[in-house]
Amino acid sequence: GTGEGCSPAATSPAMCAISTMKSAPTACATDAMRSKSMMRGYADAPETMPLLGGALTRFQAAYPVWARLAAGFMILFTGMCTGRIAIRYNLYGVSTCLPIPLYAVVACGIFSGGNYLTAFAASMLLALAAKNYCRSYCNGYGFDATFRAAFYLGLLPLIAPAATPLLLMLPVALVLFRRTLREAAVALAGVVLPHAALCYLNWGAGGTLAAPLESLGRLLVAGKPLDLLLSLPLPQQIALGVTALLCIAALLLFLTDIYSVGTRPRFLLVFTICTFLVTLLALCAPAATRDDLLLMAVPAAVLLPVLFVRTRRAIALPLYLL
């Protein structure tokens, strides 16, 4: 009743240390992880990434069936966009739907990456930007089309960082299609909006405001120039080289008789040629990956029909069968 003979629980320093280790590391580790994540500029969640391409990659890993369905829809939609450009603006002097199957053929021929959802999303954004830039070539103001095209173009680097050189197509389109300064201001707002929104969301999640832009900058300088082209397997190098050579042949064929089409189709084809050249530049950049090869399928699908329309049947038929 007096408690005599009862020994108290062991409270030696070693036992205290063991009992403390059972509960303390969780909070300490959480604080350490949080401080490290804040130093990196990201939010607390370790799965948070500053670029949208990471979100698409995680979605593909978590929901592969839905990712395949989404990629299939993107293939069809992108092919329809390229075909719509050709038919609506009569790019070749004849009505043809060749860009639709050509996009699928080129895309399947040169693509071998694993992140297919990210690759097809970037290709779709490029097609949407090209489609709206073609719409902006009009007599009156084209604020809506100019803003949409610039917005899609601004989203591209957030999906595929190697596509950042394609932002050069914004001033090319404004000059080539003779847009006004007010339309240029609207286009600039469209390009900046996706980056500003992503920076704001990352800041609201607890990261630093400029973390997405810093991450994009690091990705752009990671690697070596021409690293992608040199690391491709031989069959894929051949497919990519054949596609590029056929596009260059179509380019030269168009330039030899540039006035065979109307003014609007001529300027749209020149814009497509510029897009093709800038895409080749992007594939040579240090940040280029195998997923970025699909970017070339969009201008290639619009340029390649020139070969079938303007060459003799004896030459065009083997190319068509190929």
C-alpha angles and dihedrals in degrees: 000000000000094000094242115153094026116118120213121241115278110270101173118148091252093054090046090053091050093048090048092050090058093067111014103068093063094062093036093049090048091052091047092049091047093050091049092048091049090050088054089049097240130120123267095266109090091213092058112111126185096226128067093228089072091055091052091048091052091047090052091051094046099041109024095166094053089043091056091049091049091048091050090051091049091052092053094043094048092048090050090050093054091045092049091054091052096046100038096050097032093231097178103037090251131069111255138155095203095120090067098061092031091060091054092046094049093043094051092043099054102029123091104142126124101228095070094157092059092044096051091043091055091047091050092051090052091051091049091050091050092047093053093044088056088051091051091062097093141119097255132042117308102193095143096049093041093051093046093049092048091046093053090045090051091052092055099079090049089058098035115014091197088065091069092104087063087074084080087074089073096071090036091057094044092052097038095048093040098236122179128249091255090055089047089055091050090049091051090052090050092053094047096044099077092048093045092048093049092048090050093049091049090049091049089052090057102269130114119279097241097042096107092050091047091050091049090051092051092050092051093058097039113109132009132291114267089012091127096051093047094048097051119109115257096253091052092046089053092049092048093046093049091049092049093047092050090050091050090049090051089047093053092044090054093047093051090062103020095153095057090096132050126274097263096047089046094056092043092053090048088052090050090051090052090049090052093051093047090048090055088051090051092051089055092053121107093246095055117120134181090265090064093062089085090069089075092057092074100058090035091056090053096044102042096068087067087072093054094044101044104033127080119272093246089060099035095051096062089046090051092049090047 
